[in-house]
Structures are given as C-alpha cells and as structure tokens.
C-alpha cells in the first residue's frame, strides 16, 4: 500500500502553529511515502513567508511535491507579479522538491494560477491552454500501469464547499484529463476537504480537496487528506485535528 499525505493552504504568515505541530507528529508516526502540497504556501508571497514554509517542509523529512497557489504570487510588488510571478515559489520548489518515485502512481502538476485575469478577482482559478498542454505532455509519458493523479491548486469545478474557485477553463480541463486517463485531481484553495466523483463520457474521475493547516479555517477544523493506494483502487481519508481517523 502507498500512503500519500495531501496538504494545502499552509498560509505561512497566518499559519496555525498547533496544526503544523500536529501534522509533524502525524508524519513522524505514520511515515507516509510522500507529501503532496497543492498550493498557498504563503499568505502574501513575502520572502520571509517562503523561507518559513521551506524550512518547515524540509523538516518533515519526506519526499515532497508542491504546486503554486494564488497566494504564492506577489501581492504588493506588481513589477514582480507581472515579470517574475513564480520566482519566489520556484526557489522553494528547487530547494525541497524531488521527483516522486512511487510504484504504480504518478503525480502530475497542472498550473491553475495566473498573474492577470480579465475579471476583478484574480484569486480564482484559471487553466490556460499552455498549462493544459504541458500537463497532457507529462501524462503521455507515464507508463500505462500507473494510476495518474493530477495536483493543482484550484478545484476545476465547484464541489459544494462554502468557498468557490470559479476556475476558468476548469470544466474543459476536467473533461480532457478524464479522457487522458487521470483518476483523481487533487486540489486546495477552498480550505475544506471534499471527495466527489464526476463522470465524463462514462469515465469516472475523482475530485479530492484538502483543507488548511492555517488559521484561515472555514467550515472545517485544520485538516489534511490521507490517500491510500492499493491494488484494488484508492481512497481518501480526511484527517482533522482533534479527531481520530
């Protein structure tokens, strides 16, 4: 069995220290095969927030893959946002991320953030054609016997949570990913866990969202998902601070 811990929305700058300590203890006790982080490492993309996030992730001592969230693009430095929006995030990525070597599973990234959108709220999701093509190229290289999970920040379609993603291009991306053989899309952004199955042309694809380990909770307590992959399939178990399981 492969065990993956799926976390999101750490929001260093508004992190919940008790939640982070609880997660550290759980990692030490359960020793997952890998940790998947689906964005929003920081609150305002400040260098000190990225440094704190990188130090904490390194301390976990497990293979990690990370994706950017909307909060990981510079907020106040418009020059950096438009000319080098991912530089601070990629510095962390280079420092901590290693290719995941998981028997039977491949985790493929999909970018759902944008430095600019033709709408007022730039925090919402956007899957562009280039981003989707890059993901499909990576999927095409995955050996056929492996289950494919896609990791991205924004839910591609709404999942009935209190907060929304309103991801432009998300429904089209979900349809294309299902046809490409993706089994699940792992996301964050809405700060509440969910696990729903969507069927496209008879092909089931799971939409799995992680909660938050920050002070910015919504309907749920701080939480993360444990994903167990076995020969017969896989399941996602939300693990909430203060509760068993």
C-alpha positions in Angstrom: 0.0 0.0 0.0 1.1 3.5 -0.8 0.2 6.3 1.6 0.2 9.9 0.5 -0.4 12.9 2.7 -2.2 15.7 0.8 -2.0 19.1 2.4 -2.8 22.6 1.1 -3.2 26.2 2.1 -0.4 26.4 4.7 -0.5 30.2 4.5 2.7 30.9 6.3 2.1 34.4 7.7 -1.2 33.2 9.1 -0.1 29.6 9.9 -1.6 27.6 12.7 1.3 26.5 14.8 -0.7 23.9 16.7 -1.9 22.4 13.4 1.6 22.3 11.9 2.9 20.6 15.0 0.0 18.1 14.9 0.9 17.3 11.2 4.6 17.0 12.1 3.7 14.4 14.8 1.5 12.5 12.4 4.1 12.4 9.7 6.7 11.1 12.2 4.3 8.4 13.5 2.8 7.3 10.1 5.8 7.8 7.8 3.9 8.4 4.5 5.5 7.6 1.2 5.2 11.2 0.0 3.6 14.5 0.7 1.7 16.5 -1.9 1.2 20.2 -1.3 -1.5 21.8 -3.6 -0.6 25.5 -3.1 -0.8 28.6 -1.0 2.4 28.0 1.0 2.2 31.7 2.0 -0.2 34.4 2.8 1.3 37.3 0.8 4.2 35.7 -1.1 6.7 37.6 1.1 10.3 36.2 1.0 10.2 35.5 4.8 7.0 33.5 4.4 8.5 31.4 1.7 11.6 30.8 3.9 9.5 29.7 6.8 7.5 27.4 4.6 10.6 25.8 3.1 12.2 25.3 6.5 9.1 23.6 7.8 8.6 21.3 4.7 12.3 20.3 4.8 11.9 19.4 8.5 9.2 16.8 7.6 11.9 14.6 6.0 9.6 13.0 3.4 9.6 13.2 -0.4 7.5 16.3 -1.3 6.0 17.8 -4.4 4.5 21.3 -4.4 2.3 23.4 -6.6 1.7 27.2 -6.5 -1.5 28.8 -5.3 -2.8 32.2 -5.9 -1.4 33.5 -2.6 2.1 32.4 -3.8 2.2 35.2 -6.5 3.4 38.6 -5.3 0.6 40.8 -4.0 2.2 44.2 -3.4 5.1 44.1 -5.9 3.3 44.5 -9.2 6.7 44.6 -11.1 7.5 41.1 -9.7 3.9 39.8 -10.2 3.9 40.6 -14.0 7.6 40.0 -14.9 8.6 37.2 -12.5 5.5 35.9 -10.7 6.8 32.5 -9.8 10.4 33.2 -9.0 10.0 33.1 -5.2 7.9 30.0 -5.3 10.3 28.2 -7.7 13.2 29.0 -5.4 11.4 26.9 -2.7 10.5 24.3 -5.2 14.1 23.8 -6.3 15.2 23.6 -2.7 12.8 21.0 -1.5 11.1 19.1 -4.3 12.4 15.8 -5.6 10.8 13.5 -8.2 8.4 11.1 -6.6 9.3 7.5 -7.1 6.0 5.7 -6.3 5.3 2.2 -7.6 2.0 2.3 -9.5 1.3 6.0 -9.0 2.3 9.2 -10.9 1.5 12.7 -9.6 1.4 15.2 -12.5 1.2 19.0 -12.0 -1.3 21.4 -13.5 -1.0 25.2 -13.1 -4.3 26.9 -12.2 -2.9 30.3 -11.2 -2.4 33.4 -13.4 -0.6 36.7 -12.9 -3.5 38.5 -14.6 -7.1 37.7 -15.5 -9.9 39.6 -17.3 -12.0 39.7 -14.1 -11.9 41.5 -10.8 -11.0 38.6 -8.6 -7.6 37.3 -9.6 -7.6 34.8 -6.7 -9.9 32.4 -8.7 -8.7 29.6 -10.9 -7.5 29.7 -14.5 -6.3 26.8 -16.6 -4.8 28.1 -19.8 -4.2 26.2 -23.0 -0.5 26.1 -22.5 -0.8 24.8 -18.9 -3.1 22.0 -20.0 -0.9 21.1 -22.9 2.1 20.8 -20.6 0.2 18.5 -18.2 -1.0 16.3 -21.1 2.6 16.0 -22.3 3.6 14.7 -18.9 0.6 12.4 -18.7 1.6 10.9 -22.1 5.0 9.9 -20.7 3.5 8.0 -17.7 3.7 4.2 -18.0 0.3 2.7 -18.6 0.2 0.6 -15.5 0.4 3.6 -13.2 -2.6 5.5 -11.8 -2.4 9.1 -12.6 -3.2 11.8 -10.1 -3.1 15.5 -11.1 -2.1 18.1 -8.5 -3.3 21.6 -8.9 -4.4 24.4 -6.6 -8.0 25.3 -7.6 -10.9 22.9 -7.9 -11.6 22.6 -11.6 -15.4 22.6 -10.9 -17.3 23.5 -7.8 -17.6 20.8 -5.1 -20.3 22.3 -2.9 -18.0 23.9 -0.4 -18.5 27.2 1.3 -15.9 28.9 -0.8 -15.7 28.8 -4.6 -12.9 28.5 -7.2 -14.8 29.6 -10.3 -12.0 28.2 -12.4 -12.0 29.5 -16.0 -11.3 26.6 -18.3 -11.7 24.1 -15.4 -14.6 22.1 -16.8 -12.9 21.7 -20.2 -9.7 20.7 -18.4 -11.5 18.1 -16.3 -13.1 16.6 -19.4 -9.7 16.4 -21.2 -8.0 14.9 -18.1 -10.6 12.2 -17.7 -10.2 11.2 -21.3 -6.4 11.1 -20.8 -6.8 8.5 -18.0 -6.5 10.7 -14.9 -8.0 9.0 -11.9 -8.1 11.9 -9.5 -7.5 15.7 -9.3 -6.0 16.8 -6.0 -6.7 20.5 -5.1 -6.9 23.0 -2.3 -8.0 26.7 -2.2 -11.4 26.3 -0.5 -10.0 25.3 2.9 -12.4 22.5 3.4 -11.9 18.8 2.5 -14.1 17.1 -0.1 -14.1 13.9 -2.2 -16.6 13.7 -5.1 -16.7 11.5 -8.2 -17.6 13.1 -11.6 -18.4 11.0 -14.6 -17.4 12.2 -18.1 -18.3 10.0 -21.1 -18.6 7.1 -18.8 -15.2 7.7 -17.3 -15.1 8.3 -13.5 -12.7 10.9 -12.2 -12.3 11.8 -8.5 -12.1 15.4 -7.3 -10.3 15.5 -3.9 -9.8 18.7 -2.0 -7.6 19.2 1.1 -8.4 21.5 4.0 -6.0 24.0 5.5 -3.3 24.0 8.2 -3.6 27.7 8.7 -5.7 30.0 10.9 -7.9 30.7 7.9 -10.4 27.9 8.5 -13.9 27.8 7.1 -16.4 25.1 7.8 -13.8 22.5 9.0 -11.1 22.3 11.6 -7.5 22.2 10.3 -7.1 19.1 8.3 -5.3 17.1 5.6 -6.1 14.1 3.4 -4.5 10.7 3.7 -4.7 8.9 0.3 -4.2 5.1 0.4 -3.4 3.4 -2.9 -3.8 -0.3 -3.1 -4.2 -2.9 -5.9 -7.9 -2.6 -5.8 -8.1 1.2 -6.0 -7.6 4.1 -3.7 -9.4 6.1 -1.0 -9.1 9.5 0.5 -9.5 9.9 4.3 -9.8 13.4 5.7 -7.9 13.7 9.0 -9.0 16.6 11.1 -7.1 18.0 14.1 -8.6 16.8 17.3 -10.4 13.9 15.7 -9.3 10.3 15.1 -9.0 8.8 11.7 
